[in-house]
Amino acid sequence: MDLYNLKNKKLTQVESKPFNFEKDIQTIIEENTQELFNLQFVTTELSVGDFRIDSLCFDEENKSFVIIEYKKHKSYSVIDQGYSYLSLMLNNKSDFILEYNENNKNSLKRSDVDWSQSRIIFISPSFNTYQKNSVNFKDVPFELWEIKRFSNNVISLNQHLPSSKESIQKIEGNKNSVIKNVGKEVKVYDESDLLKKSDEKTLILWEELQNRFNQLEDTTYVTRKHYIGIRKNNTTVTYVYFYKTKLLLHIVRGNFYDGKKSKGFFSFDDPKKISKSGDHNFKSGVVRKYYELVIEKQDDIDYVMVLLKQKYNSI
C-alpha cells in the first residue's frame, strides 16, 4: 500500500519506516489496546510455566482473555505457538484470573470468564504465505494483523481474514493433539451458529442489511458467540443480535470513565426518534454508552441505514 501527502495539489510519497525491534510494536499496541481492539490491557511479559506471554488483555464484551504476541521475523509457526498458548491458558485458569485481579481494582471469579471465547492475536510487519495458509480455517481461534509504520507517524493495522469454510478439527492427525483438546473448550462461531435462531423472514432482513453494507467500502464482518459485528476497517459500526422475529442492533456511542467521555463520542441525528439509549457497566469501571435499534420488517431498513451511515461516516 502506497501513501502520499497532498500539498498544493502535489503528491509526495510517504516513506515506510520499519520497526527495528518487536518491543517497538509491543509498546504501541499495549498503550492502545482499547482504541485498536476494544480490549482492556491487563499486563505485559506474563510468565506462566515455561512460557512468557507478550501481552495479556481482557475482552469485556465477550468476557474472555486475549493473548497478543508480537513478531518481527517470520521463522515461527503460528499454529504451534497459538495452540500451545491456548492450552497453557486453559490448563492454568487460576493464574490468569489472579493476574487480572492483581492488576485491577475489581476482581474476576472463574465463573465471570467465558473460556470458550479465548483467542490469540498475532501482530507482525508481515506474515508469509505458509503462516497465512496455516490459519486458513473457519474455526482457528487466532487473528493475524499486519502493522506498518510510516515516516509521518502514521500507523496502519490490517487483519488477514481466513477464506476457508473447512474445519481444522477435521484434519487427519489432529486426534488427541493439543489442537483437538483446545477445540473441546474453545469455540469459534460462524454465521450459521447465529442464524439458526431466526425465522426465514428475519434471515431475509439480515441478507438485505448485508447487501446495503456490501455496497459501502471497507466493510468486514466478525462473528462472536452472541453477535455479528459489522465493521468499517477495524472499527465496529454495529453489533447485530439475532432473534427469532427481529434483528437487534447495538451502536456504540463511546465510553465514560471517571466521568469523562471517550474521544469521538458519537450521537445520532434521529428525527424519527426510533433509537433507544442504553449503557453497559464493565468491571474495569468503564461505562459503555450505546444506541439500540430494532429491525422487524423490510420497511425498517431504509431509515435504519440512514442512522447507521452516520456512524459509518464518523469512522
N, C-alpha and C positions, 0 to 999 in steps of 0.2 A: 504494500500500500504506500503510495507516494503522497506526501503532504506538502502544501505550498502556502506561503504567506502572500496575501494580496495587498499591495500598497500602491496607490496612484495608478491603478489599472495594470500594474506589473506583478508578475508572479515570481517569487523566489522560493526555491525548494527548501523545505525544512529537512535538515540532515538527521539521520538516525544517530542516537547517542547510546551505544550498547552499555549494558551493565557490566561492571568489572567483576563484581562478586555476587554470590547468591544473597549475602546479607543485605546488599543494597535493595534487592527486590523485597526481601522479608520486611525490612523496615517500612517501606512504603505501604505494603499490604496491612501490616499489623496496626499502623496508625489510621487505617481507613477501612477496616472490615465492615463497619456499619454502612458506610457510603457505597462500597463496592459490591458487597454480597448480602447486605441486610443481616449480618451476623454480629453477635456480641463477642468481643475478644475476651478470652479467659487468661491465657498465659503463653509464654514463649519458652522454647527449648525444654519441654517436659520429658523427663527420663522415667520410663516405665520398663522394668526388667532390663533387657539388653538393648532396648530401643530408645531413641531420642526423637521426639516429635517436634517439628519446627514450630508450628503454631496450633494452639487448641482454641476453638471457638464454640459458641453455643447458638443454635438456631432456635430463637424463642418462639417463632411461629409454629415450627414443627416439633418443638420440644426434644431436640436431638443434638448430639455433639457432632462437630465437623472438624476434621483434621486438615490442615493446609500444609503442603510440602512444596518447597521451592527447589528448582533445578536449573543450574546454569549450563550443564553439559547433557549430552544425550545418551550416555552409556549406562543406562539403568532400565530395569523392567518395571513399567507402570503396574502391570498385573501382579507381579510377585510382591512388590513393596506395598501396594494398595491393600491386597487381601491379608498380608501379614499384619498391617497396622489395624485393620478392622478386627481381625481375630484377637489381636492384643487388647483392643478396647473391650470387646465382648467378654473376654476372659478376666478382665481387671476393672469391672464397672465401678467398684468402690473407690479405686484410685482416681478415676476421672471425676466422680462426684465430689470427692474430698478436695481435689484441686480446684474445682469450681467454687466450693464453699469457702475455701481459704482465700480466694481472690475476689469475693463478692460479699456485699452486706447481707444479701438474702441467701437462704440455704435451699439446696435441692435435696429431695429424697429420691430413692431409686425409682419409686412409682411415678415421679414427676417427669421421667425421661422416657421417650419413645425410642427404644434402641433399634427398632426396625427401620428407622429413618436415618441411621448413622451413614455418613458418607465422607469421602476424601476429595479434596480439591488439589490438583497438581497445577503449579504455575511455573512457566518456563518461557524464555525468549522464543523458543521454538520446540516442536516435537517432530521426530522423524516419522516416516511412513509406518514403520513397524509399530511404534508406540500408538499411533492413531488407530491402526487396524486392530491392535490387541484389545482395545476397549470398544470396538465397534459392535456392541451387543445391546439389546434393549434393556437388559437388567444388570448392567455393571454399575455399582454404586460409586463411580468416580466421575469427576469432571476435569477436563483438560482446558486450561486457559493460557493463551499466549500473551505475554506482556511485552510492550515495546516502549522505549523512551526516545524522545526527540530533543533536538537542541533548543527548542523554545519552551522547555519544561512541560511539554505535552506528553501524557501517558495514555497509551491505548491498551485495552484489555479485551480480548476476543475469545469466545468459547468455541472449541471444536465440538460439534454436535454429532453423536452417532447417527447413522442412517439405517442400520440393520434392524430387522424385526426378529432376528434369531436370539435364542437364549443361551447364555454362556453355561448354564446349568446342564444343557443337553449335549455338551461336547464330550465325546468319548474320552475316558481317562480322568474325568473330574470326580468320579465317585470316591467317597471317603477322603477327599482332598480338603485343603483349607477353603477352597472355593465353595465346595459343597456344604461345608459346615457353616460358613458365614451366610450362605444363601438360605439356610434354615431359619435364620433370625432377621437378616436384613432384607427388606423388600423394596424393590424399585417398581414403582407403579407406572402404568401406561394409560393411555386414554380410555381403553376398553374397560379398565377396572372401575373408572368413574361413571362411564356412560351406561353401565348396566343398571344403575339406579333409576334411570329416567325412562319415560314412555316415548313412543315414536314421535309425538308432537314436539316434545322437548328436545329430542335429538335433531329435529329439523331446525329448531331455533338455534341450537349450537352450531349447526352447519352454516346457517346464514350469518351468524356472528363471526365465525371464522372467515367466511368469504369476504365480509366487509374489511376485516383486518388484513387479510392477504393482499388486498389492493393497496395497502399502505407500505411504505418502505421500512425495511429493518425490523419486521415483525418476526418474533420467535415465540415458542411455547415451551413451558416447563411443567411437568406433571409431578405432583406430590401426592401424598396419601389422601388429602381432603380436598384438593382443588387443582385446577389447571391455571397457571399464570400466563397471561398474555403480555409479552414484553416488547418494548422498543429498545433495540440493542440489549443492554444488560439490565435495564430498569423495568420493573413491572408496571404496566398500565392498569391492569385489573386482575383480581383473583376471581375465578369462576367456580362456584359451588353448584353441584348438580343435585336436583331434587326430582321427584317423580314427575311433577307437572310444571316445573319452573326452573329457571336459572337465577341464582342469587349472585350478585356481583359486589365485591368489595374494592373500593378505590382508595388507596392510602393518600391521606392529605399531608401527613407528616407526623413528627413525634414531639412530645413535650417531655423535657427532663429538667428537674429542678425549676419548674415554672417557665422555662424558656422554650420557644418554638424552634424546631429544626430549620435549617436553611431551605428556602424554596417551598415553604408551607403552601399547600395548594387549596384553592377554593373554586367551586363551580359557579358559573353563571347559569342558573337553573330557573328560568321564568315560570315553568310549569310546577316547580317545587315538588318533583317526584322523588328526589333523593332524601334519604334519612341519614342523620349523623349518628355515629357510634364511636366507641373507643374500646381499646383493649389494654389492660394493665399487665405489664410484664414484671417478672420477678426482679429484674435489674432496676426497677423504678421508672423505666420508660413507659409513657402512656402514648399509645399509637391512636391517632385520630383517623377515621375513615368515613367515606360515604358508602351507603348501601343502596343498590338498585335491583329491581326485580324485572325479569323478562318472562312474561307468561303467554304472550301471543305475538304473532308476526308484526302487528301494528306497533308494538312497543319499540322495535329495534331502531327505527329511524331516529326517534328523539334520543334514545339511549346513546346512539352513536354520536350525536351532536355533543353530548356531555363527555363521552369517552375521548373524543378527538381533542377536547380542551386539555385533558390530562396528557394525551399523546403528544400534543404540540408543545406542552410545557417541559417535556423531557429533552 
